Amino acid sequence: MLLSIGETFSNLAQQTAFASLDWKNYVMIVVACIFLYLAIAKGFEPLLLTPIAFGMLLVNIYPQIIGAPTTSYLDPEGNELAVVEFDGESLYAAMNVAGDVEYLENEAHIIDASGVTVATIKIGGNAKESLKAMGAPEEATSRNVVSLLYYLLQNEAYTTKENAGGLLHYFYILDEWAILPCLIFMGVGAMTDFAPLIANPISFLLGAAAQFGIYVAYLGAILLGFKGSEAAAISIIGGADGPTSIFLASRLGQYHLMGPIAVAAYSYMSLVPMIQPPIMKAMTTEKQRKIKMGQLRPVSKLERILFPIIITIVVAMILPSTAPLIGMLMLGNLFRECGVTRQLQETASNALMYIVVILLAVSVGATTSGEAFLRIETLKIVVLGLIAFAFGTFGGCLLGVVMCKATKGKINPLIGSAGVSAVPMAARVSQKVGAQADPTNFLLMHAMGPNVAGVIGTAVAAGVFMAIYGVF
């Protein structure tokens, strides 16, 4: 009886997370707790950082929470021959797209022609013995995993068992399909007043200048050995736009990088109040930061209604691949401005927006398991993202300084930093830094122009990359 009790407690101990976690998981748990502290105690974009950090916490305690569905292949006795993870598709489909196979001990990764792993195959411990008993030829029982799998497919000497994926896997599928980023854009459009941009069209230039960081990071990623489409997906972090980062990574097929890219983008968005001010102060003088800008002209209702329609037509005609993002952004704004869709505007900017934020942020955080996240490639992405964001802020401020001098002090260069598309965080930072120089200075509405222009600019930059790499 004592032995039975001992075995029971031993089995219980083996079922705890302590038995399966390694140091990488503990590191990420600590990082998650730091993020929760920054969100809750310091107020760094808590609506984003709190669910991201909690997703990070969950996946490092229970990695299976984001596990993809798998198919188990069993012999007639019920012994497991192989387990295949392929996003719900069949083993046959995985084999047909194989461009290469990476062999590990009792495991193989099927890789398509673009270098993306499309299936992970784990061979059961007694698979070879079971196949021999079933009369399989020698080549099927050798270390050649492909031969083994083809034997299974051709001879149908197996039964299958479907295993459901983890809870957050199904959230994450919506990210991969680029559904959630587009819905976020609709909510942003419904929440945002585009009047400052309409009243001061020169803001478009500041929004464009702030995209400088994207192209700097793109070149940096190429130099660090990333492929062209990988570099493009990484560089868009410089726009400080999480939804666009996820959208571009999915459209370019960079699913293996989506987790680090999304976490880096959303982390930098949340840390805008810490990252931007030192760069802004270094780029401007005390006198420039004290500049007070004149009141913006009133914008008519007709202008507000026509703006989203015209922008959609112009941008989507030039870069059709941006239509999902730009279209949803402008649709949300049209709900806001047309005056006859109040219920739709309220739903898009409140209930729907916050539901989508929860799904997207938690699933993004859950991509940061210790094993997947603590890699050299991830460190490169995080560093490149910071470089991109810093150069984006630098580019916006630099053009702001040029405009300040060209207009003989009528433009405060601080609003250029708001050209990164973290809406409305970057505009608030411009207001805060300006108010530190002169408490009576009010820059928020002026900064919202470049801020909204940055959202459009980042979407356009994503469209350019999709056009370059053949995504329509």
Residue pairs with C-beta under 8 A, 6 or more apart in sequence:
13 19
17 61
17 62
21 60
21 61
21 370
22 370
22 371
23 370
24 369
24 370
24 371
24 373
24 374
25 60
25 61
25 63
25 369
25 370
25 371
26 60
26 370
27 370
27 374
28 56
28 60
28 368
28 369
28 370
28 373
28 374
29 57
29 60
29 61
31 56
31 368
32 53
32 54
32 56
32 57
32 60
32 365
33 53
33 57
35 49
35 52
35 53
35 56
35 267
36 49
36 50
36 53
36 54
36 57
38 44
38 49
38 270
38 271
39 45
39 46
39 48
39 49
39 50
39 53
39 270
40 46
40 50
44 270
44 271
44 273
44 274
45 269
45 270
45 272
45 425
47 354
47 357
48 242
48 266
48 269
48 270
48 357
48 361
49 266
49 267
49 270
50 361
51 357
51 358
51 361
51 362
51 365
52 263
52 266
52 267
52 270
52 361
52 362
52 364
52 365
53 365
54 362
54 365
55 168
55 361
55 362
55 363
55 364
55 365
55 366
55 367
55 368
56 263
56 365
56 366
56 368
57 365
58 65
58 168
58 362
58 365
58 366
59 65
59 66
59 168
59 365
59 366
59 367
59 368
59 369
60 368
60 369
60 370
63 369
63 371
64 166
65 166
65 167
65 168
65 366
66 165
66 166
66 167
66 168
66 169
66 172
66 363
66 366
66 367
66 369
67 85
67 165
67 166
67 169
68 85
68 86
68 87
68 88
68 165
68 166
68 169
69 85
69 87
69 88
69 162
69 163
69 164
69 165
69 169
70 83
70 84
70 85
70 162
70 163
70 165
71 83
71 84
71 86
71 90
71 91
71 160
71 161
71 162
71 163
72 80
72 82
72 83
72 160
72 161
72 162
72 163
73 80
73 81
73 82
73 83
73 84
73 91
73 152
73 158
73 159
73 160
74 80
74 81
74 158
74 159
74 160
74 161
75 81
75 130
75 131
75 133
75 134
75 157
75 158
76 134
76 157
76 159
77 130
79 124
79 126
79 127
79 130
80 124
80 127
81 123
81 124
81 127
81 130
81 131
81 152
81 158
82 91
82 121
82 122
82 123
82 124
82 127
82 148
82 149
82 152
83 121
83 122
83 124
84 91
84 94
84 119
84 120
84 121
84 122
85 119
85 120
85 121
86 93
86 94
86 110
86 118
86 119
86 120
87 118
88 165
89 119
91 119
91 121
91 149
91 152
91 153
92 153
94 110
94 118
94 119
94 121
95 110
95 146
95 149
95 150
95 153
97 110
97 112
97 113
97 118
98 110
98 111
98 112
98 118
98 146
99 111
99 112
99 113
99 114
99 115
100 110
100 111
101 108
101 109
101 110
101 111
101 145
101 146
102 108
102 109
102 111
102 117
103 143
103 145
106 122
106 123
106 125
107 120
107 121
107 122
107 123
108 120
108 121
108 123
108 145
108 146
109 117
109 119
109 120
109 121
110 117
110 118
110 119
110 120
110 121
111 117
111 118
112 118
114 229
114 253
115 227
116 253
116 254
116 255
116 256
117 256
121 145
121 149
123 145
123 148
124 130
127 148
128 141
128 148
131 140
131 141
131 148
131 151
131 157
132 141
134 157
136 148
136 151
136 155
136 157
137 151
139 147
140 147
140 148
140 150
140 151
141 148
142 148
151 157
152 158
168 362
168 363
168 366
171 359
171 360
171 362
171 363
171 366
172 363
172 366
172 367
174 180
174 359
174 360
174 363
175 181
175 246
175 250
175 258
175 262
175 360
175 363
175 364
176 250
176 255
176 258
177 250
178 246
178 247
178 250
178 251
178 324
180 243
180 246
180 356
180 359
180 360
181 242
181 243
181 244
181 246
181 247
181 325
181 360
182 243
182 247
182 324
182 325
182 328
183 328
183 352
183 353
183 356
184 242
184 243
184 353
184 356
184 357
184 360
185 243
185 325
185 328
185 329
185 332
185 455
185 459
186 328
186 329
186 331
186 332
186 348
186 352
187 332
187 348
187 349
187 352
187 353
187 356
188 329
188 332
188 353
188 423
188 455
189 308
189 328
189 329
189 330
189 331
189 332
189 333
189 334
189 335
189 336
189 348
190 332
190 333
190 335
190 336
190 344
190 345
190 348
190 349
190 353
191 332
191 336
191 349
191 353
192 333
192 336
192 423
192 424
192 448
192 452
193 336
193 448
194 304
194 307
194 308
194 333
194 337
194 452
195 296
195 299
195 304
196 203
196 296
196 445
196 446
196 448
196 449
196 452
197 203
197 204
197 307
197 448
197 449
197 450
197 452
197 453
198 299
198 303
198 304
198 307
199 296
199 297
199 298
199 299
199 449
200 296
200 446
200 449
202 403
202 411
203 415
203 449
203 450
203 452
203 453
204 453
204 456
204 457
205 399
205 403
206 396
206 399
206 400
206 403
206 415
206 416
206 418
206 419
206 449
206 450
206 453
207 396
207 419
207 421
207 449
207 450
207 451
207 452
207 453
207 454
207 455
207 456
207 457
208 419
208 453
208 457
209 395
209 396
209 398
209 399
209 400
209 416
209 419
210 239
210 392
210 393
210 395
210 396
210 416
210 417
210 418
210 419
210 420
210 421
210 450
210 454
210 457
211 238
211 239
211 392
211 395
211 419
211 454
211 457
211 458
211 460
211 461
212 238
212 391
212 392
212 394
212 395
212 396
213 238
213 239
213 387
213 388
213 389
213 390
213 391
213 392
213 393
213 394
213 395
213 420
214 235
214 236
214 238
214 239
214 388
214 392
214 458
214 461
215 235
215 461
216 235
216 238
216 387
216 388
216 391
217 231
217 234
217 235
217 237
217 238
217 384
217 385
217 387
217 388
217 391
218 231
218 232
218 234
218 235
219 231
220 235
220 384
220 387
221 230
221 231
221 234
221 235
221 380
221 384
222 228
222 231
224 380
224 384
226 234
226 380
228 468
228 469
229 252
229 253
229 254
229 465
229 469
230 252
230 254
230 257
232 248
232 252
232 465
232 468
232 469
233 245
233 248
233 249
233 252
233 254
233 257
233 258
233 261
233 465
234 257
234 261
234 381
234 384
234 385
235 384
235 388
235 465
236 244
236 245
236 248
236 261
236 265
236 458
236 461
236 462
236 465
237 245
237 261
237 264
237 265
237 268
237 381
237 384
237 385
237 388
237 389
238 385
238 387
238 388
238 389
238 391
238 392
238 420
239 245
239 388
239 392
239 420
239 421
239 454
239 457
239 458
239 461
240 265
240 268
240 269
240 272
240 389
240 392
240 420
240 421
240 422
240 426
240 454
240 458
241 265
241 269
241 420
241 421
241 422
241 454
241 455
241 458
241 459
242 262
242 265
242 266
242 269
242 360
242 364
243 325
243 360
244 325
244 421
244 458
244 459
244 462
245 261
245 262
245 264
245 265
246 258
246 261
246 262
246 265
246 360
246 364
247 324
247 325
247 462
248 462
248 465
248 466
249 255
249 257
249 258
249 261
249 262
250 258
251 321
251 462
251 466
251 471
252 465
252 466
252 469
252 471
254 261
257 377
257 381
258 367
259 364
259 367
259 368
259 372
259 373
260 367
260 368
260 373
260 377
260 378
260 381
260 382
261 381
261 385
262 364
262 367
263 364
263 365
263 367
263 368
263 373
264 381
264 382
264 385
264 386
265 385
266 361
266 364
268 275
268 385
268 386
268 389
269 422
269 425
272 420
272 422
272 425
272 426
272 429
273 425
273 428
273 429
273 432
275 386
275 389
275 390
275 393
276 393
276 417
276 426
276 429
276 433
277 429
277 432
277 433
279 390
279 393
279 394
279 397
279 417
280 393
280 397
280 414
280 417
280 429
280 430
280 433
281 289
281 433
283 394
283 397
283 398
283 400
283 401
283 413
284 397
284 400
284 401
284 413
284 414
286 437
288 401
288 404
288 409
288 412
288 413
288 414
289 412
289 414
289 433
289 434
289 436
289 437
289 438
290 434
290 437
290 438
290 441
291 404
291 409
291 410
291 411
291 412
291 413
291 441
292 412
292 438
292 440
292 441
292 442
293 410
293 411
293 412
293 415
293 443
293 446
294 410
296 445
296 446
301 337
301 339
304 337
305 334
305 337
305 338
307 333
307 337
308 329
308 330
308 331
308 333
308 334
308 337
309 330
309 334
311 326
311 330
311 456
312 323
312 326
312 327
312 330
312 331
315 322
315 326
315 456
315 459
315 460
315 463
316 322
316 323
316 326
316 327
319 460
319 463
319 464
319 466
319 467
320 472
321 462
321 463
321 466
321 467
321 471
321 472
322 459
322 460
322 462
322 463
322 466
325 459
325 462
326 456
326 459
329 455
329 456
329 459
332 345
332 348
332 349
334 341
335 341
335 344
335 345
335 348
336 345
336 349
367 373
372 378
389 420
392 419
392 420
393 417
393 420
395 416
395 419
396 416
396 417
396 418
396 419
396 420
396 450
396 454
397 413
397 414
397 416
397 417
398 416
399 416
399 419
400 411
400 412
400 413
400 414
400 415
400 416
400 417
401 413
401 416
403 411
403 413
403 416
404 410
404 411
404 412
404 413
412 434
412 441
412 443
412 446
414 430
414 433
414 434
414 443
414 447
415 430
415 443
415 446
415 447
415 449
415 450
416 450
417 426
417 429
417 430
418 426
418 427
418 429
418 430
418 447
418 448
418 450
418 451
418 454
419 426
419 450
419 451
419 453
419 454
419 457
420 426
420 451
420 454
421 451
421 454
421 455
421 457
421 458
422 451
422 454
423 451
423 452
423 454
423 455
424 448
424 451
426 447
426 451
426 454
427 444
427 447
427 448
427 450
427 451
428 444
428 447
430 443
430 444
430 446
430 447
431 442
431 443
431 444
431 447
434 441
434 442
434 443
435 441
435 442
435 443
466 472
